[in-house]
Amino acid sequence: MIWTAKVTSKGQITLPKGLRERLGLRPGSRVVFKVEDDRITLERLPDVLSLYGAFAVSEPQDWKKVREATMDIVAAETAKEGLE
């Protein structure tokens, strides 16, 4: 299926209703844009609760440290890709 959208003067677009429904996007949903040559790909990011139980842990975790480590990894990858 193909949808179109118009870019506003502020660089914004409204995702067509059919596209939002197909991807399960609701207000507050997070998406990621990937750019390859002259193509943009949009993907829905799963919400945190949908990942609950997806990873086995052998012992209790300090989630503050896990979050900080994750943020460091994402920041390093973003800097490497020049997306800052």
Secondary structure, 3 states (H helix, E strand, C coil): CCCCCCCCCCCCCCCCHHHHHHHCCCCCCCEEEEEECCEEEEEECCCHHHHCCCCCCCCCCCHHHHHHHHHHHHHHHHHHHCCC
